[in-house]
Amino acid sequence: MATNESKDARHAFYAVAGVADLAVSTLRQLPDEAQKLRNRLPDEAQKLRSRLPEDAVRAYDNLVRRGESLVSSIRASRTTQRAGRATRVAVTTTKAAGARSRSTARSTRGSAKGATTTVRRAAAADAKAAKDAAGKVGQDQ
């Protein structure tokens, strides 16, 4: 059962991911938005001051949802799942190589080479997943 602490920590993590995603998205639109804000700022300043506490709570909740959506999208991506499988295979192969090396010295070299190849493939899959995940940051869903 999830505790309130783990739920709060998860929400905070999602909020941070949402902040990063929102920042990238906002930076892409910054030149147009800056001009709009320059024109509206004097009239809106008083309204903004009175709505700040409610807006902060609403913004935090939006960032939690946005971050959760981003993390879910990255977790569900094919490249991330492929990287996870490759990493699990690499760990299993490496453990098996260690067990075999303790029992038979001659097989160590072949097992280590096989484990190295598997780890190399897992690292490539992890790098591809990270690149794919980085590409998702800042994209509006």
DSSP file (Angstrom, degrees, kcal/mol; ACC not computed):
  #  RESIDUE AA STRUCTURE BP1 BP2  ACC     N-H-->O    O-->H-N    N-H-->O    O-->H-N    TCO  KAPPA ALPHA  PHI   PSI    X-CA   Y-CA   Z-CA
    1    1 A M              0   0    0      0, 0.0     2,-0.3     0, 0.0     0, 0.0   0.000 360.0 360.0 360.0 134.5    0.0    0.0    0.0
    2    2 A A        -     0   0    0      4,-0.1     2,-0.1     1,-0.1     0, 0.0  -0.567 360.0-141.7 -77.7 135.3    1.4    3.4   -0.9
    3    3 A T     >  -     0   0    0     -2,-0.3     4,-2.1     1,-0.1     5,-0.2  -0.446  24.9-108.7 -88.3 167.6    1.8    5.8    1.9
    4    4 A N  H  > S+     0   0    0      1,-0.2     4,-3.0     2,-0.2     5,-0.2   0.866 119.8  56.6 -63.0 -35.0    1.1    9.6    1.8
    5    5 A E  H  > S+     0   0    0      2,-0.2     4,-2.7     1,-0.2    -1,-0.2   0.935 108.3  44.9 -62.6 -45.8    4.9   10.2    1.9
    6    6 A S  H  > S+     0   0    0      2,-0.2     4,-2.4     1,-0.2    -1,-0.2   0.881 114.2  50.0 -67.6 -35.4    5.5    8.1   -1.2
    7    7 A K  H  X S+     0   0    0     -4,-2.1     4,-2.7     2,-0.2    -2,-0.2   0.923 112.4  47.2 -65.7 -43.8    2.6    9.7   -3.0
    8    8 A D  H  X S+     0   0    0     -4,-3.0     4,-2.6     2,-0.2    -2,-0.2   0.903 113.2  48.6 -63.9 -41.3    3.9   13.2   -2.1
    9    9 A A  H  X S+     0   0    0     -4,-2.7     4,-2.4     2,-0.2    -2,-0.2   0.911 111.9  49.0 -65.6 -40.9    7.4   12.2   -3.2
   10   10 A R  H  X S+     0   0    0     -4,-2.4     4,-2.7     2,-0.2    -2,-0.2   0.923 111.9  49.0 -63.8 -43.6    6.0   10.8   -6.5
   11   11 A H  H  X S+     0   0    0     -4,-2.7     4,-2.6     1,-0.2    -2,-0.2   0.908 110.3  50.9 -62.6 -40.8    4.0   14.0   -7.0
   12   12 A A  H  X S+     0   0    0     -4,-2.6     4,-2.3     2,-0.2    -1,-0.2   0.914 110.4  49.6 -62.9 -41.4    7.0   16.2   -6.3
   13   13 A F  H  X S+     0   0    0     -4,-2.4     4,-2.4     1,-0.2    -2,-0.2   0.935 112.2  47.5 -61.3 -46.3    9.0   14.1   -8.9
   14   14 A Y  H  X S+     0   0    0     -4,-2.7     4,-2.7     1,-0.2    -2,-0.2   0.881 109.6  53.8 -63.6 -37.1    6.3   14.5  -11.4
   15   15 A A  H  X S+     0   0    0     -4,-2.6     4,-2.5     2,-0.2    -1,-0.2   0.913 108.6  49.1 -63.1 -41.5    6.1   18.2  -10.7
   16   16 A V  H  X S+     0   0    0     -4,-2.3     4,-2.3     2,-0.2    -2,-0.2   0.923 112.4  47.5 -63.7 -43.9    9.8   18.6  -11.3
   17   17 A A  H  X S+     0   0    0     -4,-2.4     4,-2.4     1,-0.2    -2,-0.2   0.897 112.3  50.8 -63.4 -38.7    9.5   16.7  -14.6
   18   18 A G  H  X S+     0   0    0     -4,-2.7     4,-3.0    45,-0.3    -2,-0.2   0.885 107.8  52.5 -65.0 -38.8    6.5   18.9  -15.5
   19   19 A V  H  X S+     0   0    0     -4,-2.5     4,-2.8     2,-0.2    -2,-0.2   0.932 111.0  47.1 -61.3 -45.9    8.5   22.0  -14.7
   20   20 A A  H  X S+     0   0    0     -4,-2.3     4,-2.2     2,-0.2    -2,-0.2   0.926 114.4  46.5 -62.8 -44.6   11.3   20.8  -17.0
   21   21 A D  H  X S+     0   0    0     -4,-2.4     4,-2.3     1,-0.2    -2,-0.2   0.920 114.6  47.0 -63.8 -44.5    8.9   19.9  -19.8
   22   22 A L  H  X S+     0   0    0     -4,-3.0     4,-3.0     2,-0.2     5,-0.2   0.889 109.9  54.0 -64.6 -39.5    7.0   23.2  -19.4
   23   23 A A  H  X S+     0   0    0     -4,-2.8     4,-2.7    -5,-0.2    -2,-0.2   0.929 110.8  45.1 -61.9 -45.6   10.3   25.2  -19.4
   24   24 A V  H  X S+     0   0    0     -4,-2.2     4,-1.5     2,-0.2    -1,-0.2   0.931 115.2  47.7 -64.2 -44.5   11.4   23.7  -22.6
   25   25 A S  H  X S+     0   0    0     -4,-2.3     4,-0.8     1,-0.2    -2,-0.2   0.910 113.9  47.5 -62.1 -42.8    8.0   24.2  -24.2
   26   26 A T  H >< S+     0   0    0     -4,-3.0     3,-0.8     1,-0.2     4,-0.4   0.894 107.1  55.9 -66.8 -41.2    7.9   27.8  -23.0
   27   27 A L  H >< S+     0   0    0     -4,-2.7     3,-0.8     1,-0.3    -1,-0.2   0.845 102.8  56.6 -61.5 -32.4   11.4   28.6  -24.2
   28   28 A R  H 3< S+     0   0    0     -4,-1.5    -1,-0.3     1,-0.2    -2,-0.2   0.804 115.4  37.2 -67.3 -27.8   10.4   27.5  -27.7
   29   29 A Q  T <X S+     0   0    0     -4,-0.8     4,-2.1    -3,-0.8     3,-0.3   0.296  86.7 111.3-104.1   7.9    7.5   30.0  -27.6
   30   30 A L  H <>  +     0   0    0     -3,-0.8     4,-2.7    -4,-0.4     5,-0.2   0.860  68.4  55.1 -58.4 -46.6    9.4   32.8  -25.8
   31   31 A P  H  > S+     0   0    0      0, 0.0     4,-1.3     0, 0.0    -1,-0.2   0.926 114.2  40.1 -58.0 -45.5    9.8   35.5  -28.4
   32   32 A D  H  > S+     0   0    0     -3,-0.3     4,-1.6     1,-0.2    -2,-0.2   0.914 117.0  49.3 -67.8 -42.0    6.1   35.7  -29.3
   33   33 A E  H  X S+     0   0    0     -4,-2.1     4,-2.6     1,-0.2     5,-0.2   0.854 104.2  59.6 -67.4 -34.5    5.0   35.4  -25.6
   34   34 A A  H  X S+     0   0    0     -4,-2.7     4,-2.1    -5,-0.2    -1,-0.2   0.911 106.0  47.7 -61.1 -41.9    7.4   38.1  -24.5
   35   35 A Q  H  X S+     0   0    0     -4,-1.3     4,-1.5    -5,-0.2    -1,-0.2   0.909 111.0  50.8 -66.7 -40.9    5.8   40.6  -26.8
   36   36 A K  H  X S+     0   0    0     -4,-1.6     4,-1.6     1,-0.2    -2,-0.2   0.912 110.9  49.2 -61.8 -42.5    2.3   39.7  -25.6
   37   37 A L  H  X S+     0   0    0     -4,-2.6     4,-2.4     1,-0.2    -1,-0.2   0.882 105.3  57.2 -66.7 -38.1    3.3   40.1  -22.0
   38   38 A R  H  < S+     0   0    0     -4,-2.1    -1,-0.2     1,-0.2    -2,-0.2   0.889 110.1  45.4 -58.8 -38.0    4.9   43.5  -22.6
   39   39 A N  H  < S+     0   0    0     -4,-1.5     4,-0.2     1,-0.2    -1,-0.2   0.832 120.9  36.8 -75.5 -32.4    1.6   44.7  -23.9
   40   40 A R  H >X S+     0   0    0     -4,-1.6     4,-1.8    -5,-0.1     3,-0.5   0.697  90.8  90.4 -93.3 -21.5   -0.6   43.2  -21.1
   41   41 A L  H 3X S+     0   0    0     -4,-2.4     4,-1.6     1,-0.2    -1,-0.1   0.840  82.2  51.4 -54.6 -49.6    1.6   43.6  -18.0
   42   42 A P  H 34 S+     0   0    0      0, 0.0     4,-0.4     0, 0.0    -1,-0.2   0.907 116.1  41.1 -58.7 -41.3    0.5   47.0  -16.7
   43   43 A D  H <4 S+     0   0    0     -3,-0.5     4,-0.4    -4,-0.2     3,-0.2   0.831 119.1  44.8 -73.8 -32.0   -3.2   46.2  -16.7
   44   44 A E  H  X S+     0   0    0     -4,-1.8     4,-2.6     1,-0.2     5,-0.2   0.612  87.2  88.3 -90.1 -13.4   -2.9   42.7  -15.4
   45   45 A A  H  X S+     0   0    0     -4,-1.6     4,-1.8     1,-0.2    -1,-0.2   0.896  91.2  45.2 -56.9 -45.3   -0.4   43.3  -12.6
   46   46 A Q  H  > S+     0   0    0     -4,-0.4     4,-1.4    -3,-0.2    -1,-0.2   0.908 113.4  49.9 -66.4 -41.7   -3.1   44.1  -10.0
   47   47 A K  H  > S+     0   0    0     -4,-0.4     4,-1.3     1,-0.2    -2,-0.2   0.899 109.4  52.4 -63.0 -41.1   -5.2   41.1  -11.0
   48   48 A L  H  X S+     0   0    0     -4,-2.6     4,-0.7     1,-0.2     3,-0.2   0.894 104.5  55.4 -63.9 -40.9   -2.3   38.7  -10.8
   49   49 A R  H  < S+     0   0    0     -4,-1.8     3,-0.5     1,-0.2    -1,-0.2   0.874 108.9  47.2 -61.2 -38.1   -1.3   39.8   -7.3
   50   50 A S  H  < S+     0   0    0     -4,-1.4    -1,-0.2     1,-0.2     4,-0.2   0.785 116.0  43.9 -77.0 -25.8   -4.8   39.0   -5.9
   51   51 A R  H  X S+     0   0    0     -4,-1.3     4,-2.5    -3,-0.2     5,-0.2   0.424  82.5 105.6 -96.3   0.4   -5.0   35.6   -7.6
   52   52 A L  H  X S+     0   0    0     -4,-0.7     4,-2.4    -3,-0.5     5,-0.2   0.871  75.8  48.8 -55.7 -49.4   -1.4   34.4   -6.8
   53   53 A P  H  > S+     0   0    0      0, 0.0     4,-1.7     0, 0.0    -1,-0.2   0.934 116.5  42.3 -60.5 -45.4   -2.2   31.8   -4.0
   54   54 A E  H  > S+     0   0    0      1,-0.2     4,-2.3    -4,-0.2    -2,-0.2   0.898 114.7  51.6 -66.3 -38.9   -4.9   30.0   -6.0
   55   55 A D  H  X S+     0   0    0     -4,-2.5     4,-2.9     1,-0.2    -1,-0.2   0.860 106.1  55.0 -66.0 -34.8   -2.9   30.2   -9.2
   56   56 A A  H  X S+     0   0    0     -4,-2.4     4,-2.4    -5,-0.2    -1,-0.2   0.921 110.1  45.1 -65.4 -42.8    0.2   28.7   -7.4
   57   57 A V  H  X S+     0   0    0     -4,-1.7     4,-2.3     2,-0.2    -2,-0.2   0.927 115.4  47.6 -65.0 -44.5   -1.8   25.6   -6.2
   58   58 A R  H  X S+     0   0    0     -4,-2.3     4,-2.3     1,-0.2    -2,-0.2   0.904 112.0  50.2 -63.2 -42.0   -3.4   25.2   -9.7
   59   59 A A  H  X S+     0   0    0     -4,-2.9     4,-2.5     2,-0.2    -2,-0.2   0.910 109.6  50.8 -64.1 -42.1    0.0   25.6  -11.4
   60   60 A Y  H  X S+     0   0    0     -4,-2.4     4,-2.3     2,-0.2    -2,-0.2   0.931 111.0  48.5 -61.2 -45.4    1.6   23.0   -9.1
   61   61 A D  H  X S+     0   0    0     -4,-2.3     4,-2.3     1,-0.2    -1,-0.2   0.896 111.4  50.3 -62.4 -39.6   -1.3   20.5   -9.8
   62   62 A N  H  X S+     0   0    0     -4,-2.3     4,-2.7     1,-0.2    -1,-0.2   0.896 109.9  50.3 -64.5 -39.5   -0.9   21.2  -13.6
   63   63 A L  H  X S+     0   0    0     -4,-2.5     4,-2.9     2,-0.2   -45,-0.3   0.883 108.5  52.6 -66.6 -37.5    2.9   20.5  -13.3
   64   64 A V  H  X S+     0   0    0     -4,-2.3     4,-2.7     2,-0.2    -2,-0.2   0.947 112.8  44.4 -60.8 -48.0    2.2   17.3  -11.5
   65   65 A R  H  X S+     0   0    0     -4,-2.3     4,-2.4     2,-0.2    -2,-0.2   0.917 114.8  48.5 -63.5 -42.8   -0.1   16.1  -14.2
   66   66 A R  H  X S+     0   0    0     -4,-2.7     4,-2.3     2,-0.2    -2,-0.2   0.925 114.1  45.9 -64.5 -44.5    2.2   17.3  -17.0
   67   67 A G  H  X S+     0   0    0     -4,-2.9     4,-2.8     2,-0.2     5,-0.2   0.902 112.1  51.1 -65.3 -41.3    5.2   15.5  -15.3
   68   68 A E  H  X S+     0   0    0     -4,-2.7     4,-2.5    -5,-0.2    -1,-0.2   0.907 110.8  49.3 -62.4 -41.3    3.3   12.3  -14.7
   69   69 A S  H  X S+     0   0    0     -4,-2.4     4,-2.2    -5,-0.2    -2,-0.2   0.910 112.3  47.8 -63.7 -42.9    2.2   12.3  -18.4
   70   70 A L  H  X S+     0   0    0     -4,-2.3     4,-2.4     2,-0.2    -2,-0.2   0.938 113.5  46.5 -63.6 -47.7    5.8   12.8  -19.5
   71   71 A V  H  X S+     0   0    0     -4,-2.8     4,-2.8     1,-0.2    -2,-0.2   0.909 112.9  49.9 -63.5 -41.9    7.2   10.1  -17.3
   72   72 A S  H  X S+     0   0    0     -4,-2.5     4,-2.2    -5,-0.2    -1,-0.2   0.905 110.4  50.8 -62.3 -41.0    4.4    7.7  -18.3
   73   73 A S  H  X S+     0   0    0     -4,-2.2     4,-0.8     2,-0.2    -2,-0.2   0.911 112.7  45.4 -63.2 -43.0    5.1    8.4  -22.0
   74   74 A I  H >< S+     0   0    0     -4,-2.4     3,-0.7     1,-0.2     6,-0.3   0.923 113.2  49.9 -67.4 -43.9    8.8    7.8  -21.5
   75   75 A R  H 3< S+     0   0    0     -4,-2.8    -2,-0.2     1,-0.2    -1,-0.2   0.872 113.1  47.1 -61.7 -36.7    8.2    4.6  -19.5
   76   76 A A  H 3< S+     0   0    0     -4,-2.2    -1,-0.2    -5,-0.2    -2,-0.2   0.579  86.6 114.8 -83.1  -9.9    5.8    3.3  -22.1
   77   77 A S  S <X S-     0   0    0     -4,-0.8     4,-2.1    -3,-0.7     5,-0.2  -0.274  72.5-126.0 -65.9 148.8    8.0    4.0  -25.1
   78   78 A R  H  > S+     0   0    0      1,-0.2     4,-2.5     2,-0.2     5,-0.2   0.882 108.6  52.6 -61.3 -40.3    9.3    1.1  -27.1
   79   79 A T  H  > S+     0   0    0      1,-0.2     4,-2.3     2,-0.2    50,-0.3   0.884 108.9  49.4 -67.3 -37.4   13.0    2.2  -26.8
   80   80 A T  H  > S+     0   0    0     -6,-0.3     4,-2.1     2,-0.2    -1,-0.2   0.915 113.5  46.1 -66.7 -42.1   12.8    2.5  -23.0
   81   81 A Q  H  X S+     0   0    0     -4,-2.1     4,-2.3     2,-0.2    -2,-0.2   0.888 112.2  51.1 -67.7 -37.9   11.2   -1.0  -22.7
   82   82 A R  H  X S+     0   0    0     -4,-2.5     4,-2.6     1,-0.2    -2,-0.2   0.908 110.0  50.3 -64.1 -41.2   13.8   -2.4  -25.1
   83   83 A A  H  X S+     0   0    0     -4,-2.3     4,-2.4    42,-0.3    -2,-0.2   0.893 109.0  51.9 -63.8 -39.4   16.5   -0.9  -23.0
   84   84 A G  H  X S+     0   0    0     -4,-2.1     4,-2.3     2,-0.2    -2,-0.2   0.923 111.4  46.4 -62.8 -44.5   15.1   -2.4  -19.9
   85   85 A R  H  X S+     0   0    0     -4,-2.3     4,-2.5     2,-0.2    -2,-0.2   0.925 112.7  50.1 -63.2 -43.7   14.9   -5.8  -21.4
   86   86 A A  H  X S+     0   0    0     -4,-2.6     4,-2.3     1,-0.2    36,-0.2   0.885 110.6  50.1 -63.0 -37.8   18.5   -5.5  -22.7
   87   87 A T  H  X S+     0   0    0     -4,-2.4     4,-2.4     2,-0.2    -1,-0.2   0.912 110.0  49.7 -67.0 -42.3   19.7   -4.4  -19.3
   88   88 A R  H  X S+     0   0    0     -4,-2.3     4,-2.4     2,-0.2    -2,-0.2   0.906 111.8  48.8 -62.8 -40.9   18.0   -7.4  -17.6
   89   89 A V  H  X S+     0   0    0     -4,-2.5     4,-2.9     2,-0.2     5,-0.2   0.912 110.9  51.3 -62.8 -42.0   19.6   -9.8  -20.1
   90   90 A A  H  X S+     0   0    0     -4,-2.3     4,-2.5    28,-0.2    -2,-0.2   0.912 110.6  47.7 -62.7 -42.4   23.0   -8.1  -19.5
   91   91 A V  H  X S+     0   0    0     -4,-2.4     4,-2.6     2,-0.2    -1,-0.2   0.932 113.9  47.1 -63.9 -45.5   22.7   -8.5  -15.8
   92   92 A T  H  X S+     0   0    0     -4,-2.4     4,-2.5     2,-0.2    -2,-0.2   0.923 113.8  47.6 -62.3 -44.6   21.6  -12.1  -16.1
   93   93 A T  H  X S+     0   0    0     -4,-2.9     4,-2.4     1,-0.2    -1,-0.2   0.897 112.2  49.7 -64.3 -40.3   24.4  -12.9  -18.5
   94   94 A T  H  X S+     0   0    0     -4,-2.5     4,-2.1    -5,-0.2    -1,-0.2   0.910 111.2  48.6 -66.0 -42.2   27.0  -11.2  -16.3
   95   95 A K  H  X S+     0   0    0     -4,-2.6     4,-2.2     2,-0.2    -2,-0.2   0.916 112.1  49.7 -62.5 -42.3   25.8  -13.1  -13.3
   96   96 A A  H  X S+     0   0    0     -4,-2.5     4,-2.7     1,-0.2    -2,-0.2   0.891 108.7  52.6 -64.4 -38.8   26.0  -16.4  -15.2
   97   97 A A  H  X S+     0   0    0     -4,-2.4     4,-2.2     1,-0.2    -1,-0.2   0.897 109.0  50.1 -63.6 -39.6   29.5  -15.5  -16.4
   98   98 A G  H  X S+     0   0    0     -4,-2.1     4,-1.4     2,-0.2    -2,-0.2   0.910 111.4  47.9 -64.7 -42.3   30.6  -14.9  -12.8
   99   99 A A  H  X S+     0   0    0     -4,-2.2     4,-1.2     1,-0.2    -2,-0.2   0.922 113.8  46.8 -65.1 -43.5   29.1  -18.3  -11.7
  100  100 A R  H  X S+     0   0    0     -4,-2.7     4,-3.0     1,-0.2     7,-0.2   0.868 107.3  57.4 -66.9 -34.5   30.7  -20.1  -14.6
  101  101 A S  H  < S+     0   0    0     -4,-2.2    -1,-0.2     1,-0.2    -2,-0.2   0.840 104.4  52.4 -67.1 -30.6   34.1  -18.4  -14.0
  102  102 A R  H  < S+     0   0    0     -4,-1.4    -1,-0.2    -3,-0.2    -2,-0.2   0.852 117.3  37.8 -70.9 -32.6   34.1  -19.7  -10.4
  103  103 A S  H  < S+     0   0    0     -4,-1.2     2,-0.4     1,-0.3    -2,-0.2   0.831 128.0  23.9 -90.1 -33.1   33.5  -23.3  -11.5
  104  104 A T     <  -     0   0    0     -4,-3.0     4,-0.5    -5,-0.1     3,-0.3  -0.938  56.3-165.0-139.6 114.4   35.6  -23.4  -14.7
  105  105 A A  S >  S+     0   0    0     -2,-0.4     3,-0.9     1,-0.2     4,-0.5   0.852  89.3  58.5 -66.5 -35.4   38.5  -21.2  -15.4
  106  106 A R  T 3> S+     0   0    0      1,-0.2     4,-0.5     2,-0.2     3,-0.5   0.855 103.0  51.8 -65.6 -34.4   38.6  -22.0  -19.1
  107  107 A S  H 3> S+     0   0    0     -3,-0.3     4,-2.5    -7,-0.2     5,-0.2   0.590  88.0  86.0 -79.9  -7.6   35.1  -20.9  -19.8
  108  108 A T  H <> S+     0   0    0     -3,-0.9     4,-3.0    -4,-0.5     5,-0.2   0.920  86.3  50.4 -59.8 -46.5   35.7  -17.5  -18.2
  109  109 A R  H  > S+     0   0    0     -4,-0.5     4,-2.3    -3,-0.5    -1,-0.2   0.934 113.7  44.0 -61.6 -47.2   37.1  -15.8  -21.2
  110  110 A G  H  X S+     0   0    0     -4,-0.5     4,-2.3     2,-0.2    -1,-0.2   0.904 115.8  47.8 -64.4 -41.5   34.2  -16.9  -23.5
  111  111 A S  H  X S+     0   0    0     -4,-2.5     4,-2.8     2,-0.2    -2,-0.2   0.908 111.6  50.1 -65.7 -41.7   31.6  -16.0  -20.9
  112  112 A A  H  X S+     0   0    0     -4,-3.0     4,-2.8    -5,-0.2    -2,-0.2   0.903 110.3  50.3 -64.4 -40.5   33.1  -12.6  -20.2
  113  113 A K  H  X S+     0   0    0     -4,-2.3     4,-2.4    -5,-0.2    -1,-0.2   0.923 112.3  47.6 -63.2 -42.8   33.2  -11.8  -24.0
  114  114 A G  H  X S+     0   0    0     -4,-2.3     4,-2.3     2,-0.2    -2,-0.2   0.914 113.2  47.6 -63.7 -42.1   29.6  -12.8  -24.3
  115  115 A A  H  X S+     0   0    0     -4,-2.8     4,-2.9     2,-0.2    -2,-0.2   0.897 110.3  53.0 -65.4 -39.5   28.6  -10.7  -21.2
  116  116 A T  H  X S+     0   0    0     -4,-2.8     4,-2.6     2,-0.2    -2,-0.2   0.922 109.6  48.2 -62.0 -44.0   30.6   -7.8  -22.6
  117  117 A T  H  X S+     0   0    0     -4,-2.4     4,-2.4     2,-0.2    -1,-0.2   0.920 112.9  48.1 -62.0 -43.8   28.8   -8.0  -25.9
  118  118 A T  H  X S+     0   0    0     -4,-2.3     4,-2.4     2,-0.2   -28,-0.2   0.912 112.3  48.6 -64.3 -42.4   25.5   -8.1  -24.1
  119  119 A V  H  X S+     0   0    0     -4,-2.9     4,-2.7     2,-0.2    -2,-0.2   0.905 109.9  52.5 -64.2 -40.9   26.4   -5.2  -21.9
  120  120 A R  H  X S+     0   0    0     -4,-2.6     4,-2.1     2,-0.2    -2,-0.2   0.920 110.8  47.2 -60.8 -43.8   27.5   -3.2  -24.9
  121  121 A R  H  X S+     0   0    0     -4,-2.4     4,-2.4     2,-0.2    -2,-0.2   0.902 111.8  50.4 -64.9 -39.9   24.2   -3.9  -26.6
  122  122 A A  H  X S+     0   0    0     -4,-2.4     4,-2.8   -36,-0.2    -2,-0.2   0.905 109.3  51.4 -64.0 -40.8   22.3   -2.9  -23.4
  123  123 A A  H  X S+     0   0    0     -4,-2.7     4,-2.5     2,-0.2    -1,-0.2   0.901 109.9  49.6 -63.5 -40.2   24.3    0.3  -23.2
  124  124 A A  H  X S+     0   0    0     -4,-2.1     4,-2.3     2,-0.2    -2,-0.2   0.914 112.1  47.8 -64.2 -41.8   23.4    1.1  -26.8
  125  125 A A  H  X S+     0   0    0     -4,-2.4     4,-2.4     2,-0.2   -42,-0.3   0.897 111.6  50.8 -65.8 -39.3   19.7    0.4  -26.1
  126  126 A D  H  X S+     0   0    0     -4,-2.8     4,-2.5     2,-0.2    -2,-0.2   0.909 110.1  49.7 -63.1 -41.9   19.9    2.6  -22.9
  127  127 A A  H  X S+     0   0    0     -4,-2.5     4,-2.3     2,-0.2    -2,-0.2   0.909 111.2  49.0 -64.2 -41.4   21.5    5.5  -24.9
  128  128 A K  H  X S+     0   0    0     -4,-2.3     4,-2.5     2,-0.2    -1,-0.2   0.902 111.4  49.6 -64.4 -40.5   18.8    5.2  -27.6
  129  129 A A  H  X S+     0   0    0     -4,-2.4     4,-2.8   -50,-0.3    -2,-0.2   0.906 110.8  49.6 -65.0 -40.7   16.1    5.2  -24.9
  130  130 A A  H  X S+     0   0    0     -4,-2.5     4,-2.6     2,-0.2    -2,-0.2   0.904 111.9  48.3 -64.5 -40.3   17.6    8.3  -23.2
  131  131 A K  H  X S+     0   0    0     -4,-2.3     4,-1.7     2,-0.2    -2,-0.2   0.911 112.7  48.3 -65.6 -42.0   17.8   10.1  -26.6
  132  132 A D  H  X S+     0   0    0     -4,-2.5     4,-0.9     2,-0.2    -2,-0.2   0.911 112.7  48.6 -63.7 -42.8   14.2    9.2  -27.3
  133  133 A A  H >X S+     0   0    0     -4,-2.8     4,-0.8     1,-0.2     3,-0.8   0.904 109.1  52.8 -64.1 -41.3   13.1   10.4  -23.8
  134  134 A A  H >< S+     0   0    0     -4,-2.6     3,-0.6     1,-0.3    -1,-0.2   0.850 104.5  57.2 -63.9 -33.0   15.0   13.6  -24.3
  135  135 A G  H 3< S+     0   0    0     -4,-1.7    -1,-0.3     1,-0.2    -2,-0.2   0.770 102.0  55.9 -67.4 -25.1   13.2   14.2  -27.5
  136  136 A K  H X< S+     0   0    0     -4,-0.9     3,-1.7    -3,-0.8    -1,-0.2   0.710  83.6 102.1 -79.5 -21.3    9.9   14.0  -25.7
  137  137 A V  T << S+     0   0    0     -4,-0.8     3,-0.1    -3,-0.6  -116,-0.1  -0.450  89.3  14.9 -68.1 130.0   10.8   16.8  -23.3
  138  138 A G  T 3  S+     0   0    0      1,-0.3     2,-0.5    -2,-0.2    -1,-0.3   0.356  91.1 127.3  90.4  -5.6    9.1   20.0  -24.2
  139  139 A Q    <   -     0   0    0     -3,-1.7     2,-0.3     2,-0.0    -1,-0.3  -0.735  60.6-128.5 -84.6 127.5    6.6   18.5  -26.6
  140  140 A D              0   0    0     -2,-0.5    -1,-0.0     1,-0.1    -3,-0.0  -0.608 360.0 360.0 -76.0 131.8    3.1   19.5  -25.8
  141  141 A Q              0   0    0     -2,-0.3    -1,-0.1   -75,-0.0    -2,-0.0   0.468 360.0 360.0 -83.0 360.0    0.8   16.5  -25.5
